[in-house]
Amino acid sequence: MGQLLRRFAVFLGLISPAAYAYPGIDITLPGDRQLHLVGSIHMGTANMAPLPARLLSRLKQADALIVEADITGSASPFGEAEEQPPLAERLNDKEQQRLQTLCQELGADSALFDTLPGWQIALTMQARQAQRLGLRAEYGIDYQLLDAAKSQQKKVIELEGADTQLKMLQQLPEGGMALLRDTLTHWHTNARLLQTMIGWWLDSQPSIALDTLPTTFSTGLYDVLMHQRNLQWQHQLQALPPGNYVVAVGALHLYGEDNLPEMLQKAP
């Protein structure tokens, strides 16, 4: 695991003074602001609980926990979706067949997807895929961190919040059909990527260099879902008051082009 974390740091252009047995990086910003940046997985396996003692210790010492959104509420993340044209009008024959095949694999009724936005179909399918791999939301890293923070009466800061995330998805062109097409195309790659990220926390998968991880977003989606969000988070984190913070964001935001740690390190 040490070699993986070292490659992680080298790839991001920084070497953390401490090596963590999970995807964690320490970043110091001007103005006496200390960030412990953690690569979260939003759904996890039962053996990912409890969190590493070292991470819980960092949280206990922190002034606040910073997350993308507080996901511990019981409200539906989707809200009321605007009805869309039938999928037969939005997907070509090959894509429809692929969707039918994957729905059968998941035990899902594709008819229930027919007039939903593409982004909602994609996220529902991805969640079911994760569940079939044994992942559950209550074992996700950010969920466990939120639970621990609230038990410690620790301040929680949202970078976005559920409403902002939903609005972003609703504003995707063509109802987010690009996200659905990417999901259909990279289905098995997504599964391998999930297993790799679980391995970062469990050390049960072979170590690989992060620059070999596949890209499963089209260029336009990568800009909206990764680059633009990283840029916004960079500005928000740089505007924090002096203090010590644990920051949990999706692990994929920590690697690749325009990753969040790189943006924070390069900023004046």
Secondary structure, DSSP 8 states (H G I E B T S, - for coil): -HHHHHHHHHHTT---SS--SSSEEEEEETTTEEEEEEEE-SSB-GGG-S--HHHHHHHHH-SEEEES----S-S-SS-S------GGGTS-HHHHHHHHHHHHHHT--GGGGTTS-HHHHHHHHHHHHHHHTT-BGGGSHHHHHHHHHHHTT-EEEESS-HHHHHHHHHTSGGGGHHHHHHHHHTHHHHHHHHHHHHHHHHS-S----GGGS---S-HHHHIIIIIHHHHHHHHHHHT--SEEEEEEEEGGGGSSTT-HHHHHHH--
